[in-house]
Amino acid sequence: MPHVEEAFPSLRLGTRHPWDPAPPFAGKWEERNWRNVPGPLYGAMTDNCWVGRLHAPRHILYGDDHEGEQEFLYRQPRSQTELDDVLEGMSLDPYAGWACGGDTNWTPDLVREWWRDRPRLRQWITQKRQTWADSERDDEREAAEGLSDYLAYLDGELPDHLRVYMYFLDHRRSPTSKDLLPQL
């Protein structure tokens, strides 16, 4: 993700100075939210100020359970404009709980494992969407629309996107039309 390093030069190893503020993406892989879609960017121990969707409504959502309300990424950016929007939404987290190191942690087997757990994800989305859709709060009803979008993505393009990502993880390059994609 060279675009992330261009936006935030302090992410480059060895370039931070003691007087620099905390890097905007200090999230830890072990603390990532299980709802994050596999890819280079993910939310870990974020503070949910409900601001991420203001900048990236087709990418960032909010989730709650035992860890409290946290932001997570439900769609990886696929263009420079989307990346800019996502980075803007992520940079507002006061706990710097987002991370950009997914490519060094995800493996094709972990992506398959995440995919196999989608019934749990589907159940959470469905229940949370109903709760928020019936809410008196505008922000919760808007977030319910995001959950509908996540569910449509889960049932639509996401499997193909995950297969492309798995190919990237194995070969460290994007597939061409001649390349065979791995199975989920």
C-alpha positions in Angstrom: 0.0 0.0 0.0 2.4 2.7 -1.1 -0.5 5.2 -1.2 -0.9 4.9 2.5 2.8 5.6 3.1 2.5 8.7 0.8 -0.4 10.0 2.9 1.3 9.3 6.2 5.1 9.3 5.8 5.6 8.5 9.5 4.4 4.9 8.8 7.7 4.1 7.0 10.0 2.1 9.3 12.7 4.2 10.9 11.3 7.6 9.9 9.4 8.5 13.1 10.9 11.0 15.4 10.3 11.2 19.1 8.4 14.4 18.7 6.0 13.1 16.1 2.5 12.4 17.2 1.4 8.8 17.4 1.1 7.2 14.0 -2.5 7.2 12.7 -2.5 3.5 12.2 -1.2 1.7 15.3 -3.8 -1.1 15.5 -2.5 -4.6 16.3 -3.3 -7.6 14.3 -4.2 -9.6 17.4 -6.8 -7.1 18.3 -8.5 -6.8 14.9 -12.3 -6.7 14.8 -13.6 -10.1 13.4 -16.0 -8.2 11.1 -13.2 -6.7 9.0 -13.1 -7.9 5.4 -9.7 -9.4 4.6 -7.2 -7.1 3.0 -4.4 -4.6 3.7 -6.5 -2.3 6.0 -8.3 -3.2 9.1 -9.7 -1.9 12.3 -8.5 -3.2 15.7 -9.1 -1.4 19.0 -10.7 1.7 17.5 -12.7 4.2 19.4 -16.1 4.5 17.8 -16.9 8.1 17.5 -19.2 7.3 14.6 -17.2 9.5 12.2 -15.7 6.9 9.8 -18.9 6.6 7.7 -19.0 10.4 7.3 -16.0 10.0 5.0 -16.2 6.4 3.7 -19.9 5.3 4.0 -19.3 2.3 1.5 -16.4 1.0 3.5 -16.6 1.7 7.3 -19.2 0.4 9.7 -19.7 0.1 13.5 -19.9 -3.1 15.5 -20.8 -3.9 19.0 -20.5 -6.9 21.2 -18.2 -7.6 24.2 -15.6 -5.2 22.9 -18.0 -2.3 22.7 -18.8 -0.2 19.7 -15.8 -0.2 17.3 -15.3 0.8 13.7 -14.3 -1.8 11.1 -13.7 -2.0 7.4 -16.4 -4.0 5.5 -15.1 -3.2 2.0 -11.4 -2.7 1.0 -10.8 0.4 -1.2 -10.5 -0.4 -4.9 -9.5 3.1 -6.3 -7.4 6.0 -5.3 -10.6 8.0 -4.4 -11.9 5.2 -2.2 -8.5 4.9 -0.5 -8.4 8.6 0.2 -11.9 8.5 1.7 -11.1 5.5 3.9 -7.8 7.0 5.1 -9.6 10.2 6.0 -12.2 8.2 8.0 -9.5 6.1 9.7 -7.3 9.1 10.5 -9.9 10.5 12.8 -9.7 7.7 15.4 -8.3 9.2 18.6 -6.9 5.7 19.6 -5.2 5.2 16.3 -6.7 1.7 16.3 -6.7 1.2 12.5 -3.8 -0.7 10.8 -2.5 -1.1 7.3 -0.5 -4.3 7.7 -3.0 -6.9 6.6 -0.9 -8.0 3.7 1.8 -9.2 6.1 -0.7 -11.1 8.3 -3.4 -12.5 6.0 -2.8 -15.9 4.3 -5.0 -17.7 1.9 -5.9 -20.2 4.6 -6.9 -17.4 7.0 -9.0 -15.8 4.3 -10.8 -19.1 3.8 -11.3 -19.4 7.5 -12.8 -15.9 7.7 -15.1 -16.8 4.8 -16.2 -20.0 6.4 -17.3 -17.9 9.4 -19.7 -15.8 7.3 -22.9 -17.4 8.8 -21.9 -15.8 12.1 -21.3 -12.5 10.3 -24.6 -12.8 8.4 -26.5 -13.4 11.7 -24.8 -10.4 13.3 -25.5 -8.1 10.3 -29.1 -9.2 10.1 -29.8 -8.7 13.8 -28.0 -5.4 14.1 -29.6 -4.0 10.9 -33.1 -4.7 12.3 -32.2 -2.9 15.6 -30.7 0.1 13.8 -33.4 0.3 11.1 -36.1 0.6 13.8 -34.1 3.2 15.8 -35.2 6.8 16.4 -31.7 8.0 15.8 -30.8 9.2 12.3 -27.2 7.9 12.6 -28.3 4.4 13.5 -30.8 4.3 10.6 -28.0 5.4 8.3 -25.7 2.8 9.6 -28.4 0.2 9.0 -28.2 1.1 5.3 -24.5 0.4 5.5 -25.3 -3.0 7.0 -27.6 -3.7 4.1 -24.7 -2.8 1.8 -22.4 -5.1 3.6 -24.9 -8.0 3.3 -25.3 -7.3 -0.5 -21.5 -7.2 -0.8 -21.2 -10.5 1.1 -23.7 -12.1 -1.3 -22.3 -10.4 -4.4 -18.8 -9.3 -5.3 -17.0 -10.2 -2.1 -16.2 -13.8 -3.0 -14.5 -12.7 -6.3 -12.6 -9.9 -4.5 -11.4 -12.4 -1.9 -10.1 -14.8 -4.5 -8.2 -12.0 -6.2 -6.7 -11.0 -2.8 -5.7 -14.6 -2.1 -3.9 -14.7 -5.5 -2.1 -11.5 -4.5 -1.1 -13.0 -1.1 0.4 -16.1 -2.9 2.1 -14.2 -5.8 2.5 -10.6 -4.5 1.0 -9.3 -7.7 -2.4 -8.8 -9.1 -3.7 -11.6 -11.3 -4.1 -11.2 -15.1 -7.0 -12.6 -17.1 -4.9 -15.7 -17.8 -4.2 -16.5 -14.2 -6.2 -19.1 -12.3 -7.7 -17.8 -9.1 -7.7 -19.9 -5.9 -10.9 -21.4 -4.6 -12.5 -20.0 -1.4 
